[in-house]
């Protein structure tokens, strides 16, 4: 009976570790997006200070930063949903594996990475 209890504890703790890993990923995305937005604002102020209008109109980095923050928030919400769902399944002993969250995150990062490559290619001299 005790070994069954130990297995349950390990399953719950593994679920919590997975949840915390997803939360850390979401926080990292939000932090990186925040830095990108602040850097875009810094460039805008710098361009206004030195009268460089072509720099002031570059809003792609701002949009990218805000998108990353939004993705981090969405990821935190989805990870909470998955954690609670797995917690229920573990308690009821009817666990069903799902790869929805990792596939979704991978797909979004893949698309974002492709857009970033396309955006950065013209800057290579």
C-alpha positions in Angstrom: 0.0 0.0 0.0 2.9 2.4 0.8 4.5 1.9 -2.5 1.3 2.9 -4.3 1.2 6.1 -2.1 4.8 6.8 -3.1 4.1 6.4 -6.8 1.1 8.9 -6.4 3.4 11.4 -4.6 6.0 11.1 -7.4 3.4 11.6 -10.1 2.0 14.7 -8.4 5.5 16.1 -7.8 6.5 15.4 -11.5 3.3 17.2 -12.6 4.3 20.2 -10.4 7.8 20.3 -11.8 6.5 20.2 -15.3 4.1 23.1 -14.5 6.9 25.1 -13.0 9.1 24.5 -16.1 6.3 25.9 -18.3 5.9 28.9 -16.0 9.6 29.6 -16.1 9.5 29.5 -19.9 6.5 31.9 -19.9 8.3 34.3 -17.5 11.4 34.2 -19.7 9.4 35.0 -22.8 7.7 37.9 -21.0 11.0 39.2 -19.7 12.6 39.0 -23.1 9.6 40.6 -24.8 9.8 43.5 -22.2 13.5 44.0 -23.0 12.7 44.2 -26.7 10.0 46.7 -26.3 12.1 48.9 -24.0 15.0 48.7 -26.5 12.6 49.8 -29.3 11.5 52.8 -27.2 15.2 53.6 -26.5 15.9 53.5 -30.2 12.9 55.8 -30.9 14.1 58.3 -28.3 17.6 58.2 -29.7 16.4 58.8 -33.2 14.3 61.8 -32.1 17.2 63.2 -30.2 19.6 63.0 -33.2 16.9 63.8 -35.8 17.0 60.4 -37.6 13.4 59.8 -38.8 14.1 56.5 -40.5 14.9 54.9 -37.1 11.8 56.3 -35.4 9.4 54.5 -37.8 10.8 51.0 -37.1 8.0 49.5 -35.0 8.7 45.8 -35.8 10.8 45.3 -32.7 8.0 46.8 -30.6 5.4 44.5 -32.1 7.7 41.6 -31.7 8.3 42.4 -28.0 4.6 42.9 -27.2 3.9 39.6 -29.1 6.5 37.8 -26.9 5.0 39.1 -23.7 1.5 38.1 -24.9 2.8 34.6 -25.8 4.3 34.3 -22.4 1.0 35.2 -20.7 -0.9 32.7 -22.9 1.7 30.1 -22.1 1.3 30.6 -18.4 -2.5 30.3 -18.7 -2.2 27.1 -20.8 0.3 25.6 -18.5 -2.0 26.2 -15.5 -4.9 24.6 -17.4 -2.8 21.5 -18.3 -1.5 21.3 -14.7 -5.0 21.2 -13.3 -6.2 18.8 -15.9 -3.3 16.4 -15.2 -3.8 16.8 -11.4 -7.4 15.6 -11.8 -6.4 12.7 -14.0 -3.6 11.6 -11.6 -6.0 11.8 -8.6 -8.6 9.7 -10.5 -5.9 7.3 -11.8 -7.0 7.8 -15.4 -4.0 9.7 -16.7 -3.9 10.2 -20.5 -0.8 11.6 -22.1 -1.2 14.7 -24.3 1.3 16.6 -26.3 -1.0 19.6 -27.2 1.0 22.2 -25.2 4.5 21.2 -26.4 3.3 21.0 -30.0 1.5 24.4 -29.8 4.6 26.1 -28.3 6.9 24.5 -30.8 4.7 25.5 -33.7 4.5 29.1 -32.5 8.2 29.3 -31.9 8.9 27.7 -35.3 6.7 30.3 -37.1 8.2 33.2 -35.1 11.7 32.0 -35.9 10.9 31.8 -39.6 9.5 35.4 -39.5 12.6 36.5 -37.6 14.9 34.9 -40.1 13.1 36.5 -43.0 13.2 39.9 -41.2 16.9 39.6 -40.5 18.1 38.3 -43.8 18.2 41.7 -45.5 20.4 43.1 -42.8 23.3 40.8 -43.6 25.8 42.6 -45.7 
